Amino acid sequence: MNRPLDVLFVHADSAAQAYQDLSRTYSAIEPPTWCLLLAQSCRSKGYGVAILDCGAERLTHAQAASRILETKARVVCFVVYGQNPNSGTTNMIGATALCRELKQLAPDALTCFVGSHVSALPREVLGDPVVDLVLLNEGVYALHNLLQTDLQSGLDKVRGIGFKREGALVINAPERVVPQDRMDIDLPGYAWDLLPYRDKPLDLYRAHFWHAEFNHALRTPFAAIYTSLGCTFKCDFCMINILNREDNSEGVVSANSPNMRFWSPEFMLGEFDKLAGLGVETIRISDEMFFLNKRYYEPLLRGLVDRGHGFRMWSYSRIDTVRAQYLDLFKKAGIGWLALGVEAASQVIRREVSKGSFQEVNIREVARVIQESGIHIISNYIFGFPDDTMETMQQTLNLALELNTEMANLYPCQALPGSPLHRTAQENGWELPDSHAGYAFLSYESQPLPTRHCSSAEVLRFRDEAWQKYFTHEPYLNLVERKFGLEQRRNVEAMASIRLRRKILGDAPAP
C-alpha cells in the first residue's frame, strides 16, 4: 500500500482469560467479523485499511503493540465485538490491556473503541485514560464521518462519536445504523483478503469443536458470516440489539431497538462464493435469528443448494421459530446443526425473560423433528434467571439430559451490559461484576447474577456441576460414539476432563 493507512482495525486476544484451559484446544478461533465489515465499508469509500488479528496470530500484547506502531495508522480502532451476546464485554479484557501497552510505547497514538460493550456503556469506556475516541452503535457512519476530518479539529460536529475535550467526556448526537435499503451498498461484504493465514486463507481460524463433529481435523479453515444483523425479540438476558442504538439517553437498553436488517440473498450468495473460492467448507452463520424470515433464508438456501459448494454449516433458531417444512432445505444447503435457544425448562421463567414472546411449543417434539431430518442440535440452556430456584435449575438440567442433543451449551445467567437485565440489576442494587472478565461465562473471575433464591456462587457451582454431568453422562457419550465415532467420543471425554477454576468458589488461580 503506497498511500498512508487511515485506520488499523485491531482484534485483541482475550481467550486465555475468557476460556481458561479450554482456549488451548477446544474453544473456537473465529474471524473478526466486524473488523471485516468495517474494513470493507471504509475501503469502499476510498480509505486505506488493514486488520491486525492478535488472537489468530497468537500475539502477545508487546508484539501486537509493536505491530500496531509499524503501520503508522491515523486511527487505531479496537473492534470489540464478538459472535456471542456476551463477547463484546468479554473481549474488552484483551482490548483494554493491549491499548494500555500501546499507549505506554506511543502516548500520542490515536485510539478508538467500537463494539457492543462500547454502545452499551460509552461514557464508561471513554472514561478510560487510554481511550481517545468511541464510536456509537455499530459505528459504520460514525467512522466514515471521523475519517473525513483531520482527527483533531471540529470533532464536536462529528455525529456518532464520543471524545475528550480538555479532560471532559463529550458524547455527540448519534448517527443512524445502516438502513435496510443501504445494506448491500454501505456494508458491502467482508475484507477476507486482509486476514492473516499460515499456508492458505482462513487456516488460522478454527470452528467450534462440536461444529466439526468433535473431529479436530475438520475445524480449519473456518469462517463466520452474517446474512442479517439484529433480532426482533426483546429477551431480558440479551444485549445484541444494543448495536442498533440511535438514542444516547440514559437507561436505553437493547430492548429499545429490536429490529433486523438483511443483506439481499443475491449479495450474500456472492460472499459464500468467495469463501468457496478460498477453499473454506466449515462456516458459521452467525445471525441471531437465521431461521426466522423465509423471505431471506429461503432464496439464499436454494441458491446454495444450486451451487453445491458442499459447506459444513450451522445456524441459530429459537425453539418456537423452527418450521419443519424447511428442514430438508436447510440440510441440503449444508446446515448440519441448528443451535436452539431452549433457555429454561420452566415455561413460566421462559416467558418472563423473553417478555412473553416465546410461543408455547412442545420442545421434545421440535427436537425429535429436527433430528429425524438428519440435522444435529446444540441446545442452549441458562441457569440463574432472576426467578430460578435450585429446583427449577434442576428441572432445566433434567430436560437437557432427557433431550440428550448432540451438543449443549450450559450458561450461568449474566446481566450483560446493554441488556434489560443489567438495567434491572442496577436499579435494584444487585451485585454486578467489577471487571470485564467477571462477565465471561467460563472465566476464573466469572460472577453470574444471583437469583431471588440463590447466590452467585450457588448458581455457578450448579452450572459447572451440570456441565460435568452432561458431558460425562453415559447416554450422551453413547450418542456421540454412535453418530460420530469412537475417536470423537474419546475427544469429548478429554474435553470433559478439563475443570474450570472459579474464584467465587474458592479455587486458586492457575499457576
Secondary structure as GFF3:
##gff-version 3
##sequence-region A 1 511
A	DSSP	beta_strand	7	11	.	.	.	ID=ss1
A	DSSP	alpha_helix	15	19	.	.	.	ID=ss2
A	DSSP	alpha_helix	22	25	.	.	.	ID=ss3
A	DSSP	alpha_helix	33	44	.	.	.	ID=ss4
A	DSSP	beta_strand	49	53	.	.	.	ID=ss5
A	DSSP	alpha_helix	54	57	.	.	.	ID=ss6
A	DSSP	alpha_helix	61	71	.	.	.	ID=ss7
A	DSSP	beta_strand	75	80	.	.	.	ID=ss8
A	DSSP	alpha_helix	87	90	.	.	.	ID=ss9
A	DSSP	alpha_helix	92	105	.	.	.	ID=ss10
A	DSSP	beta_strand	111	115	.	.	.	ID=ss11
A	DSSP	alpha_helix	116	120	.	.	.	ID=ss12
A	DSSP	alpha_helix	122	126	.	.	.	ID=ss13
A	DSSP	beta_strand	133	135	.	.	.	ID=ss14
A	DSSP	alpha_helix	140	147	.	.	.	ID=ss15
A	DSSP	three_ten_helix	155	157	.	.	.	ID=ss16
A	DSSP	beta_strand	161	165	.	.	.	ID=ss17
A	DSSP	beta_strand	168	171	.	.	.	ID=ss18
A	DSSP	three_ten_helix	180	182	.	.	.	ID=ss19
A	DSSP	alpha_helix	183	186	.	.	.	ID=ss20
A	DSSP	three_ten_helix	192	194	.	.	.	ID=ss21
A	DSSP	three_ten_helix	216	218	.	.	.	ID=ss22
A	DSSP	beta_strand	222	225	.	.	.	ID=ss23
A	DSSP	beta_strand	228	230	.	.	.	ID=ss24
A	DSSP	three_ten_helix	240	244	.	.	.	ID=ss25
A	DSSP	three_ten_helix	254	256	.	.	.	ID=ss26
A	DSSP	beta_strand	260	262	.	.	.	ID=ss27
A	DSSP	alpha_helix	265	277	.	.	.	ID=ss28
A	DSSP	beta_strand	282	285	.	.	.	ID=ss29
A	DSSP	alpha_helix	294	307	.	.	.	ID=ss30
A	DSSP	beta_strand	312	318	.	.	.	ID=ss31
A	DSSP	three_ten_helix	324	326	.	.	.	ID=ss32
A	DSSP	alpha_helix	327	333	.	.	.	ID=ss33
A	DSSP	beta_strand	335	343	.	.	.	ID=ss34
A	DSSP	alpha_helix	347	353	.	.	.	ID=ss35
A	DSSP	alpha_helix	363	372	.	.	.	ID=ss36
A	DSSP	beta_strand	376	383	.	.	.	ID=ss37
A	DSSP	alpha_helix	390	403	.	.	.	ID=ss38
A	DSSP	beta_strand	407	412	.	.	.	ID=ss39
A	DSSP	alpha_helix	420	428	.	.	.	ID=ss40
A	DSSP	three_ten_helix	436	439	.	.	.	ID=ss41
A	DSSP	alpha_helix	456	471	.	.	.	ID=ss42
A	DSSP	alpha_helix	474	484	.	.	.	ID=ss43
A	DSSP	alpha_helix	486	496	.	.	.	ID=ss44
A	DSSP	three_ten_helix	503	505	.	.	.	ID=ss45
###
